[in-house]
Structure formats: structure tokens, C-alpha cells
Amino acid sequence: MSSALDFLDDKYICPHCNQEMTLCNAPPVHVGDGLGWGSEYLFICLNDECKLFVDGWAYIENQYGHMGSYRYMRIPHSKESYNMMVGSRLAFTGSIVDIEQVKSQNERFCKEKEAIAKLDTCVEEHNLEPVLYLLLDPHPSLDVRKRAAELLKQINDISCIDPLRNHDFKDTYLEQAVNMAISAILADHYMKECPYCAEIIKAQAKMCKHCQKELG
């Protein structure tokens, strides 16, 4: 299946106005015959000054007696092109591919794949970074995040506590797994969390050194 990334570097020029065309999401069905376009994306000339678009209003009114015009369209990586009928100048403006959003999503996906790959060696390398990345990012699958939570105790790094405590986990099972891991890590380091200020202190402390509260 193609991705918008496959077409980000493509450039198509409208032959009617010599302006660069815009990458858009394709309509769900072919407006002409009900068949698919063969591509999830189309390049469309959205220039309102394009001669095809400007002259199309009068042509459609004279030929068909209703309001409409044409936008020039190209199927990427193909020689197919169409003069596509549209009902208003706003047609397809809501389906423009957000290039920066696509790049951002791809960057996040690459980081996720890299973090998942590092899970196999993170315990041996005492590398907390990929585990925290996957736990704090809501996009990875729940199975991947559960696996990351299971590795917390094995890495046994107390520095994971603050970022995890400050994160709102939507999944109850995942939140419980993280809490159990934190409790085990604190016990291994002979530490505890102050019930008043949440700072980490020695397990045997009778008074919190941070908030000065007496502990039962």
C-alpha cells in the first residue's frame, strides 16, 4: 500500500496554467464511473486562476445547465490525467495532504521502530531510553508498551520514576504494571516515595528531608 511519503518529492505541473499541482487524498470512488482511482493520492491543480477552472464555469452552465467547473488531475506515477468536474472552488481543498504532518508522523514511526528494536538489548546495556519512549508515547501498540513495562524491573533504574509518575496512562493494566515495577525498583534501592510531596527518600526515613513532614 502506498504512502504519501512515496509522492512527497514528486512535482507535477498543470498544462493549463503552468502552476505546480497539489498532493491530495483521493476520493473514495471514481466520480466518473464508480471505480477506484488505483491510487490513494492524486495531484490536483487548485489554482483558482487556472484557465481550465476559470473557463469551466461557463462551459458547464451552457452544456449541462448547472453550476460547476473543472480541475486538472494527475494520478501519480502514471500517465493518466483527467479534467475532473467540481461543484465549487472549495472542492478538494479539504483533502490536501499536510506535508509537515506526514513528515512528523514518519519521524515518530521511525523512532518507534528504533525503540522496539532496542528492547532486545536494553537490559544488557542498561538502556532505559527505549523503554521510556515506548511507555510515554501513546501511539505504539498496547502489546509493545506492556513488553516495555515488563523490562522496567530488569533495568532497575530509579531515574524512570519521575517521568512515569507524571504520565497519565489510559490503560489500567499498563498503569498497574508500571506501578508494580516502580514499587519493586524502590524496594531494590531501599527507597520509598514521600506520601506528602512524592519525593524519593530512604526507606528507613522518619522525616522527609524535602518537605519536613514526619512519616508514620
matplotlib code that plots the C-alpha trace (Angstrom):
import matplotlib.pyplot as plt

x = [0.0, 1.4, 2.0, 2.0, 5.8, 6.1, 5.0, 6.4, 9.2, 7.1, 6.3, 3.5, 2.7, -0.7, -0.6, -3.5, -1.8, 1.8, 1.4, 2.6, -0.2, -1.1, -1.0, -4.5, -6.2, -8.2, -12.0, -13.2, -14.7, -14.1, -16.6, -16.9, -17.7, -17.7, -14.4, -11.4, -8.6, -5.9, -4.1, -4.8, -3.4, -3.9, -2.2, -4.8, -4.4, -6.1, -5.1, -8.3, -6.8, -6.2, -7.7, -9.4, -11.1, -12.0, -13.5, -15.2, -18.0, -19.4, -18.9, -20.7, -23.6, -24.0, -23.6, -25.4, -27.4, -26.0, -23.1, -19.7, -16.2, -13.2, -9.9, -7.0, -5.9, -3.0, -2.6, 0.9, 3.5, 1.1, 0.4, -3.3, -4.9, -8.4, -10.4, -12.4, -15.8, -16.2, -19.2, -17.3, -13.9, -13.6, -13.7, -10.6, -9.3, -10.2, -8.3, -4.9, -2.1, -0.4, 3.2, 4.7, 2.2, 3.2, 6.9, 6.3, 4.3, 7.0, 9.7, 7.7, 7.2, 10.9, 11.7, 9.1, 10.7, 14.1, 13.0, 11.3, 14.4, 16.4, 14.2, 16.1, 19.3, 18.2, 18.5, 22.0, 23.0, 21.1, 19.4, 16.2, 15.7, 13.7, 11.6, 10.6, 10.0, 7.5, 5.8, 5.3, 4.2, 0.6, 1.0, 2.8, 0.5, -0.5, 1.4, 4.6, 4.0, 3.3, 6.6, 8.4, 6.8, 7.9, 11.5, 11.5, 12.2, 15.0, 16.7, 16.1, 16.9, 15.4, 15.5, 12.5, 10.2, 9.6, 8.7, 6.4, 4.7, 4.0, 2.4, -1.3, -1.7, -5.1, -4.9, -5.5, -3.4, -0.4, -0.7, -0.8, 2.2, 4.2, 3.2, 4.3, 7.6, 8.2, 7.5, 9.9, 12.6, 12.2, 12.5, 15.6, 17.2, 16.0, 14.0, 10.3, 8.2, 7.1, 3.3, 3.2, 5.5, 6.2, 10.0, 12.1, 13.7, 15.4, 13.1, 14.0, 13.5, 11.3, 11.1, 11.1, 14.2, 12.3, 9.0, 10.0, 6.8, 7.0, 6.4, 4.5]
y = [0.0, 3.4, 6.2, 10.0, 9.8, 8.0, 11.2, 14.0, 14.6, 14.4, 17.5, 17.9, 21.0, 21.8, 22.2, 24.8, 27.3, 26.1, 26.1, 23.3, 20.8, 19.9, 16.4, 15.4, 12.4, 10.7, 10.5, 7.1, 6.3, 7.5, 10.3, 9.2, 5.5, 4.5, 2.6, 3.1, 5.5, 2.9, 5.4, 6.7, 10.1, 12.5, 15.6, 18.3, 21.8, 24.0, 27.3, 29.4, 31.4, 28.2, 28.7, 25.3, 26.2, 29.7, 28.8, 25.7, 27.5, 28.9, 25.7, 23.5, 26.0, 26.1, 22.4, 21.0, 23.8, 23.7, 25.2, 23.6, 23.7, 21.5, 20.9, 19.2, 16.0, 13.6, 10.1, 10.0, 7.6, 7.3, 9.0, 9.1, 12.6, 13.9, 17.1, 16.5, 18.2, 20.1, 21.8, 24.7, 26.2, 24.6, 21.1, 19.1, 21.9, 19.9, 16.8, 18.5, 16.3, 18.1, 17.6, 18.6, 16.3, 13.4, 14.0, 14.3, 11.1, 9.3, 10.6, 9.3, 6.0, 5.6, 6.4, 3.9, 1.1, 2.0, 1.9, -1.5, -2.9, -1.8, -3.7, -6.9, -5.5, -2.7, -4.8, -6.0, -2.4, -0.9, 1.4, 2.9, 5.3, 3.0, 1.6, 5.1, 6.3, 3.4, 3.8, 7.6, 7.6, 6.6, 5.5, 2.1, -0.9, -2.0, -5.2, -3.3, -1.0, -3.9, -5.5, -2.3, -2.2, -5.7, -4.6, -1.8, -4.0, -5.8, -2.5, -1.4, 2.3, 4.6, 7.6, 6.2, 7.0, 10.8, 10.7, 7.7, 9.2, 12.3, 10.4, 9.7, 6.1, 5.5, 1.7, 0.3, -2.8, -0.8, 1.7, -1.2, -2.9, 0.4, 1.0, -2.6, -2.1, 1.2, -0.4, -3.2, -0.7, 1.4, -1.7, -2.8, 0.6, 0.8, 3.8, 5.0, 7.9, 10.5, 10.3, 14.1, 15.5, 12.4, 12.9, 9.8, 9.2, 6.5, 3.6, 4.0, 7.7, 9.0, 12.5, 13.7, 15.7, 17.6, 18.7, 18.1, 16.0, 13.3, 9.9, 7.1]
z = [0.0, -1.0, 1.5, 1.0, 1.6, -1.8, -3.5, -1.4, -3.9, -7.0, -8.9, -11.5, -13.5, -14.7, -18.5, -18.4, -16.1, -15.6, -11.9, -9.5, -8.6, -5.1, -3.5, -2.2, -0.8, -3.5, -3.2, -2.1, -5.5, -9.1, -9.7, -13.3, -13.3, -9.6, -9.9, -7.8, -8.8, -8.4, -6.1, -2.6, -3.7, -6.6, -7.8, -8.4, -9.8, -7.1, -8.8, -9.0, -11.8, -13.9, -17.4, -17.2, -13.9, -15.0, -18.4, -17.0, -15.2, -18.4, -20.3, -17.8, -17.5, -21.3, -21.8, -18.8, -17.3, -13.8, -11.8, -11.9, -13.4, -13.9, -12.0, -13.8, -12.1, -12.4, -11.0, -9.5, -11.1, -14.0, -17.4, -16.6, -16.2, -16.1, -16.2, -13.1, -12.6, -9.3, -7.8, -6.1, -5.8, -2.3, -3.8, -2.7, -0.6, 2.5, 1.3, 0.8, 2.2, 5.1, 4.2, 7.5, 9.4, 7.2, 7.8, 11.6, 11.6, 9.7, 12.1, 15.0, 13.4, 12.7, 16.3, 17.5, 15.3, 16.5, 20.2, 19.6, 18.1, 21.1, 23.6, 22.8, 24.3, 26.7, 29.8, 28.9, 28.1, 31.0, 28.5, 29.8, 26.9, 24.5, 27.4, 28.5, 24.9, 24.3, 27.6, 27.4, 23.7, 23.3, 19.7, 20.0, 20.3, 23.8, 23.5, 22.8, 25.7, 28.0, 27.0, 27.8, 31.2, 31.9, 31.3, 33.8, 36.8, 35.0, 34.1, 37.7, 37.1, 39.7, 37.2, 35.4, 38.3, 37.9, 34.1, 34.7, 37.7, 35.7, 32.8, 32.6, 31.5, 29.8, 30.1, 33.6, 33.1, 31.8, 34.7, 37.2, 35.6, 35.8, 39.4, 40.4, 38.6, 40.4, 43.8, 43.0, 41.9, 45.0, 47.2, 45.5, 46.2, 49.8, 48.9, 49.1, 48.0, 50.5, 50.8, 51.2, 48.5, 46.4, 46.6, 46.8, 50.2, 52.1, 53.1, 56.8, 57.0, 59.8, 58.4, 54.7, 54.0, 51.3, 52.9, 56.6, 57.2, 59.9, 58.5, 60.3]

ax = plt.figure().add_subplot(projection="3d")
ax.plot(x, y, z, "-o")
ax.set_aspect("equal")
plt.show()
